[in-house]
């Protein structure tokens, strides 16, 4: 089964997680643990070293536009070259 990592558990990230979790292995990463507490059928990560062990096939960045580049710069070093 394909693995999807969603960066950001705001409105869009939560919606995508709920929609995709029935057909894929979904993990959600957010620095705010409060945003992760209502997500079900997903792996929930507060730190990127845990998310790296998930080894995603696809990364969906759902952070705001102003944080998009910073989020990619923060996350990409933790994802293996085989999955980038």
N, C-alpha and C positions, 0 to 999 in steps of 0.2 A: 504494500500500500504506500502511496506517495506521502511524503511528509511536508507539511507547510508550516513555516514559522511566520507568525504575524507580529510585527513590531508596532506596539501601541494598542492599548486596550480601551480606547475611547469609543465613541459611537460607531465609527466605521469598523474598527478592529474587532469590537465585540460582535457586531452584526455578521462580519465575515466568519468569525470563529463559530458562531452558532449555525451558520448556513453550511459551512464546509465540514464540520466535525462528524457528520453522519457518513460521509463518503471518503474522508481522508484522515490521517493522523495529523492533528493540528496542535501546535504549541503557540502560546502567546507570551510575549515578553513585554513587560512594562516596569518602569522604575517605581511606579506608585502601586504598592500592594493592595490598596483599597479598590483599584480598578479591576483587579484579578479575582476578587472574592466571589463574584456571581457567575463566573464562567464554568460551565460543566462540560464533560466529555472532551476536555482538552488538557494538555500539559500546561501548567502555569509556572512561568519563571520570573524571578525578580533579579536574577543575576545572569550575566551572559555566559559564564563558564558552564552553567547548567544547560543553557540553550544550545551551546556548541556540541554537547554530548548528544543532543537530539538529532543532529546531522540532517538538516532539512534539504529537500529537493528544490524548494521554492521559498523565497523570502518576499513577503508582502509588507511594505512600509506604509503604515497608516497614520503616521505622525502628521502634525500640521505642516503646511508648506514651509514655514520659517525654520522648522526643525528637521526637514527632510535630509539635507546633506549631512548635517551633524549626526543624525541617526545612522545613516549608512556608514559614515566614517567610524562610528562607535561599534557597530555590529559586524561589519565585514571581516575584520581581523579574526573573529571568533568562528567564522564559517570556513570549513575546509575548502581547499582549491578545487576539489572534485565536485563540490556542490555549488560553487560560486557562478 
